[in-house]
Protein backbone atom coordinates (compact mmCIF):
# COMPACT_ATOMS: atom_id res chain seq x y z
CA UNK A 1 0.00 0.00 0.00
CA UNK A 2 2.97 2.31 0.69
CA UNK A 3 4.19 1.88 -2.87
CA UNK A 4 0.63 2.46 -4.17
CA UNK A 5 0.36 5.75 -2.24
CA UNK A 6 3.63 6.96 -3.66
CA UNK A 7 2.46 6.15 -7.17
CA UNK A 8 -0.70 8.20 -6.63
CA UNK A 9 1.28 11.19 -5.37
CA UNK A 10 3.71 10.85 -8.25
CA UNK A 11 0.82 10.83 -10.73
CA UNK A 12 -0.74 13.94 -9.18
CA UNK A 13 2.62 15.77 -9.35
CA UNK A 14 3.01 14.87 -13.04
CA UNK A 15 -0.52 15.97 -13.91
CA UNK A 16 -0.11 19.26 -12.02
CA UNK A 17 3.19 19.93 -13.76
CA UNK A 18 1.64 19.28 -17.18
CA UNK A 19 -1.29 21.61 -16.57
CA UNK A 20 0.85 24.33 -15.01
CA UNK A 21 3.51 24.10 -17.69
CA UNK A 22 1.01 24.05 -20.54
CA UNK A 23 -1.54 26.70 -19.58
CA UNK A 24 -0.20 28.78 -16.69
CA UNK A 25 -2.97 31.16 -15.60
CA UNK A 26 -5.52 33.23 -17.49
CA UNK A 27 -3.96 36.45 -16.21
CA UNK A 28 -0.55 35.71 -17.66
CA UNK A 29 -0.75 33.38 -20.66
CA UNK A 30 2.28 32.94 -22.90
CA UNK A 31 1.99 30.23 -25.52
CA UNK A 32 4.66 31.43 -27.92
CA UNK A 33 5.24 29.31 -31.00
CA UNK A 34 3.59 26.28 -29.37
CA UNK A 35 0.15 27.98 -29.49
CA UNK A 36 -0.44 27.16 -33.12
CA UNK A 37 0.53 23.51 -32.56
CA UNK A 38 -2.10 22.97 -29.88
CA UNK A 39 -4.87 24.72 -31.82
CA UNK A 40 -5.63 27.02 -28.85
CA UNK A 41 -5.72 30.81 -29.40
CA UNK A 42 -5.42 33.57 -26.87
CA UNK A 43 -9.04 34.39 -27.64
CA UNK A 44 -10.07 30.85 -26.68
CA UNK A 45 -8.38 31.27 -23.32
CA UNK A 46 -9.80 34.73 -22.72
CA UNK A 47 -13.31 33.66 -23.64
CA UNK A 48 -13.06 30.41 -21.70
CA UNK A 49 -13.88 28.19 -24.66
CA UNK A 50 -14.11 24.79 -22.97
CA UNK A 51 -14.06 22.72 -26.15
CA UNK A 52 -10.99 24.52 -27.52
CA UNK A 53 -9.16 24.20 -24.23
CA UNK A 54 -9.94 20.52 -24.02
CA UNK A 55 -8.85 19.91 -27.60
CA UNK A 56 -5.62 21.83 -27.12
CA UNK A 57 -4.86 20.10 -23.83
CA UNK A 58 -5.36 16.68 -25.40
CA UNK A 59 -3.12 17.59 -28.34
CA UNK A 60 -0.41 18.73 -25.95
CA UNK A 61 -0.61 15.54 -23.93
CA UNK A 62 -0.24 13.45 -27.08
CA UNK A 63 2.78 15.49 -28.17
CA UNK A 64 4.69 15.14 -24.89
CA UNK A 65 7.80 13.01 -25.24
CA UNK A 66 9.45 13.58 -21.89
CA UNK A 67 8.99 15.37 -18.57
CA UNK A 68 11.64 16.39 -16.09
CA UNK A 69 10.44 16.83 -12.52
CA UNK A 70 12.04 17.87 -9.28
CA UNK A 71 12.23 14.63 -7.32
CA UNK A 72 13.21 16.21 -3.98
CA UNK A 73 9.74 15.28 -2.71
CA UNK A 74 10.53 11.58 -2.81
CA UNK A 75 13.71 11.95 -0.78
CA UNK A 76 11.95 13.99 1.88
CA UNK A 77 11.76 12.32 5.30
CA UNK A 78 8.02 12.94 5.58
CA UNK A 79 7.37 11.13 2.31
CA UNK A 80 9.40 8.16 3.54
CA UNK A 81 7.24 7.93 6.68
CA UNK A 82 4.02 7.28 4.75
CA UNK A 83 2.38 4.09 6.01
CA UNK A 84 -0.56 1.91 5.09
CA UNK A 85 -3.50 2.70 7.37
CA UNK A 86 -5.91 0.29 5.71
CA UNK A 87 -8.35 -1.40 8.09
CA UNK A 88 -10.06 -4.62 7.06
CA UNK A 89 -13.76 -4.33 7.88
CA UNK A 90 -14.31 -8.05 7.17
CA UNK A 91 -11.78 -10.58 8.34
CA UNK A 92 -10.57 -13.05 5.68
CA UNK A 93 -12.76 -16.15 5.50
CA UNK A 94 -15.95 -14.32 6.55
CA UNK A 95 -16.75 -12.62 3.25
CA UNK A 96 -20.29 -12.74 1.91
CA UNK A 97 -23.25 -14.92 2.88
CA UNK A 98 -24.03 -18.55 1.96
CA UNK A 99 -27.12 -17.31 0.12
CA UNK A 100 -27.14 -13.54 -0.53
CA UNK A 101 -30.80 -13.68 -1.62
CA UNK A 102 -32.06 -15.18 1.66
CA UNK A 103 -33.77 -12.88 4.21
CA UNK A 104 -31.35 -11.14 6.56
CA UNK A 105 -30.77 -13.27 9.66
CA UNK A 106 -31.94 -16.52 8.07
CA UNK A 107 -28.38 -17.72 7.49
CA UNK A 108 -27.24 -17.24 11.08
CA UNK A 109 -24.05 -18.92 12.23
CA UNK A 110 -24.53 -22.58 13.02
CA UNK A 111 -24.36 -23.52 16.67
CA UNK A 112 -22.21 -26.19 18.28
CA UNK A 113 -18.92 -25.02 16.82
CA UNK A 114 -20.42 -24.16 13.45
CA UNK A 115 -21.19 -27.77 12.51
CA UNK A 116 -24.65 -29.01 11.58
CA UNK A 117 -25.00 -32.75 12.11
CA UNK A 118 -27.64 -35.02 10.58
CA UNK A 119 -27.91 -38.44 12.20
CA UNK A 120 -29.87 -41.27 10.60
CA UNK A 121 -31.40 -43.84 12.95
CA UNK A 122 -31.63 -47.52 12.02
CA UNK A 123 -34.81 -48.15 9.97
CA UNK A 124 -37.70 -49.52 12.00
CA UNK A 125 -40.95 -51.34 11.22
CA UNK A 126 -39.24 -53.21 8.39
CA UNK A 127 -41.60 -55.38 6.35
CA UNK A 128 -41.40 -57.18 3.01
CA UNK A 129 -42.16 -53.99 1.10
CA UNK A 130 -41.70 -51.13 3.55
CA UNK A 131 -39.79 -49.52 6.40
CA UNK A 132 -39.86 -46.41 8.55
CA UNK A 133 -36.96 -43.95 8.39
CA UNK A 134 -36.03 -41.54 11.17
CA UNK A 135 -33.34 -38.91 11.71
CA UNK A 136 -32.25 -36.15 14.09
CA UNK A 137 -30.60 -32.77 13.49
CA UNK A 138 -28.16 -31.04 15.86
CA UNK A 139 -26.37 -27.72 15.48
CA UNK A 140 -29.04 -26.09 13.32
CA UNK A 141 -29.41 -22.30 13.66
CA UNK A 142 -32.58 -21.02 15.26
CA UNK A 143 -35.31 -19.28 13.26
CA UNK A 144 -34.16 -20.68 9.96
CA UNK A 145 -36.17 -22.31 7.18
CA UNK A 146 -35.06 -25.82 6.30
CA UNK A 147 -36.35 -28.59 4.10
CA UNK A 148 -35.91 -32.30 4.92
CA UNK A 149 -36.29 -35.59 3.12
CA UNK A 150 -34.82 -39.09 2.81
CA UNK A 151 -32.99 -40.54 -0.17
CA UNK A 152 -32.94 -44.30 -0.68
CA UNK A 153 -32.39 -47.02 -3.24
CA UNK A 154 -31.09 -50.52 -3.91
CA UNK A 155 -27.62 -49.07 -4.68
CA UNK A 156 -25.43 -46.61 -2.72
CA UNK A 157 -26.39 -43.94 -5.27
CA UNK A 158 -29.82 -43.70 -3.49
CA UNK A 159 -31.75 -42.66 -6.60
CA UNK A 160 -35.20 -42.38 -4.95
CA UNK A 161 -36.39 -39.49 -2.82
CA UNK A 162 -39.27 -39.15 -0.40
CA UNK A 163 -41.61 -36.19 -0.32
CA UNK A 164 -40.54 -33.22 1.80
CA UNK A 165 -41.14 -33.82 5.49
CA UNK A 166 -42.97 -31.59 7.93
CA UNK A 167 -43.14 -32.18 11.65
CA UNK A 168 -41.10 -35.05 13.10
CA UNK A 169 -38.18 -36.13 10.94
CA UNK A 170 -39.63 -39.57 10.11
CA UNK A 171 -41.08 -41.15 7.00
CA UNK A 172 -42.67 -44.53 6.21
CA UNK A 173 -42.02 -45.91 2.70
CA UNK A 174 -44.03 -48.74 1.14
CA UNK A 175 -42.62 -49.16 -2.37
CA UNK A 176 -39.75 -51.53 -1.55
CA UNK A 177 -38.99 -54.98 -2.97
CA UNK A 178 -38.98 -58.07 -0.70
CA UNK A 179 -35.65 -59.59 0.29
CA UNK A 180 -33.64 -56.63 -1.04
CA UNK A 181 -30.85 -54.63 0.50
CA UNK A 182 -31.54 -50.91 0.51
CA UNK A 183 -29.37 -47.88 1.21
CA UNK A 184 -30.76 -44.73 2.79
CA UNK A 185 -29.68 -41.35 4.13
CA UNK A 186 -31.34 -38.26 5.62
CA UNK A 187 -30.91 -34.90 3.90
CA UNK A 188 -31.41 -31.35 5.22
CA UNK A 189 -31.23 -28.20 3.11
CA UNK A 190 -30.73 -24.71 4.56
CA UNK A 191 -30.36 -21.70 2.24
CA UNK A 192 -29.64 -24.03 -0.70
CA UNK A 193 -26.83 -25.76 1.21
CA UNK A 194 -27.36 -29.51 1.72
CA UNK A 195 -26.34 -31.53 4.76
CA UNK A 196 -26.73 -35.29 4.74
CA UNK A 197 -26.18 -38.19 7.11
CA UNK A 198 -23.89 -41.12 6.35
CA UNK A 199 -25.59 -43.79 4.25
CA UNK A 200 -26.89 -46.83 6.09
CA UNK A 201 -28.17 -50.11 4.68
CA UNK A 202 -30.96 -52.49 5.68
CA UNK A 203 -32.73 -55.48 4.13
CA UNK A 204 -36.43 -55.95 3.65
CA UNK A 205 -38.04 -59.21 4.76
CA UNK A 206 -37.97 -62.17 2.41
CA UNK A 207 -41.21 -62.80 0.49
CA UNK A 208 -41.27 -66.56 1.31
CA UNK A 209 -39.66 -66.93 4.72
CA UNK A 210 -40.62 -63.50 6.10
CA UNK A 211 -37.15 -63.12 7.59
N, C-alpha and C positions, 0 to 999 in steps of 0.2 A: 504493500500500500504506500510505503514511503517513496518508492520509485515512481509509482503512479501519480502521486501528488506533485512530485518534481516535474514530471512530464506535462501536467496541466499548467503549472506555473510557467514553464518554458514556452508552451504554446501561446499563453496569454501575452507573454513578453514579445514574442515574434509578431503576433497579430497587431499589438499596439504599435510596434515599431514600423510595421508596414503602413498602417493608417496614418501615423504621424509623419512618416517620411514622404508619403505620397500626397497627402492633402494639406497638411499643416492646419491652419485655421482660416475661417472666412475673412477675418480682418486683415490677414497678411498672407495672401496666396501668391506663390511664385512658382509657376509651372515651367517656365523657360521653354526650351526646344522640345521637351517631353510632352507638352500639352497637346500638340497635334497628333502624337502617337496614341494617346489614350482616347482621343475623340471628345475630350471635355474642354469646354471654353470657359473663359472667365465669366461670361454671361450666365452660363449654366450654374456656376458656383454661386454667383451673386443672386440669381433668381431662385436658387434652391431646387433646381430640376432634379427630382429623385431618379428618374429613369436614366438621365445622362450620367449622373454620378455613379449609379450602379454599373452602367455599362463601362464607364471609364475605369472604375475600380477593378472590375473583372478582367479587363484587358491588361491592366497593370500587373495583376496577380499572375496572369498567364505568361507575361513577359519576364518575370523575375527569374534570374538565373543563380543568384547567390545573395546571401544576407550576412553581414558581419555585425555581431552584437557584442556588447560589453558583458562579459561573463563573470564580473566581480560578484554578482548576486549569488552564484552557485558556490563560491568559496567563502561566503559569509558564514559566520558561526551560527547565526540564527537559522539560516536555511538548513544547515546540517543537523539542527536539533529537531526538525520536523519529525513527528511520530504518527503512527497509525492509531487513531482513536475509535476505530470501528467497534461497535458492540453488537454481538449476535443476539437478536431478539428471540430466535428459535434455536435451541441447541441441536446439533447434528443428530439425526436419527428420529427426530420428532416432527419432521416436516409433513404438512398436509394432513388429510383425514382419510381413513379407509374408504369412505364413500362420501365425496364432497357434496352429493345431491341429497343426502339424508338430512332430516331435521336436526338442527343444532341440539346437541346433548344426547342424541340417540346412539352415538358411537362412543359412549363413555369408556374410560379405561377399564379393562377387565379386572376383576378382583382376583384374589388369591395369587399374587405374584404375576398377574397379567396372563395367566394361562386358563383357557376354557377347556374343560375336560368332559367328554361324552363317554359314558360307561354303558355298555350293553350287557344286560343280564341274560343268563341262560334261558332259552325259549321254554315256555311252560305250556301245559295243556296240549301236548303233541299228540296228534291223531294220525290216521292214515293219509289224510289230505289237508291237514291244517296244523297250526301252531299259534301261540300267542307270543308276541315280541314285547319287550319292555326295556326301557333305558332311563338313565338319570343324567342330569346336567349339573356340573359344579363350576364355579368361577364365572358365571354369566353376569354381565352388568345389569344393574337394576333399571327399570323403566326403559326397556329396549324391546323392539319388535323382533321376534324370531319366528322362523318357520321350521317345522320338524317332520321327519318322515323316516321310514325304514327302506333300505335297499336289500334285495335278496335275489337268489338264483341258484341253479344247480352247478354253477361254476364260480370261482372266486371273483369273476368280473361283475357279479350281482346285477344282472341286466334289468330286473323288475323293480318297480318302485310302488310303495303304498301311496294312498291319498295323504294329503297333509293332515297332520294330527292336531286337534285342539284338546285342551284339558290334559289329563294324565298322559304321560309319554308311553302309551301302550297301544298295541294294535294286533287284532286277531286276523290271520289270513286263512283262506279256505280253498285256495286254488293249487295246492301242492299235489305232487305225485306220490303214491305209496312206495315205501321202501327206497327212498331216494335221499341222498345226502344233499343238504342245502347249506348255503353260506349267506350270512346276513350281517348287516351293520346298521347302526343308528346314525342319522345325519341331522345336523342343526345348521341353519343358515342365518347369519346376522349381518345386515348391511352388505349383502351379496358376497360375504365371506363364509365358506363352508367349513364346518368342523365335523369330523366323523369319528366313530369309535373303531377300535380294531375289529376285523372281521372274525366272526365265530361260526362254527359249523354245527349242524345237528342232523339227525336222520329221522324221517317220518316212519311210522309203523308199517310193517310189512302187510300187504293185502291179504295174504293167506294165513300167516301165523299170528298177525296182530302184535308182533314184537318189534 
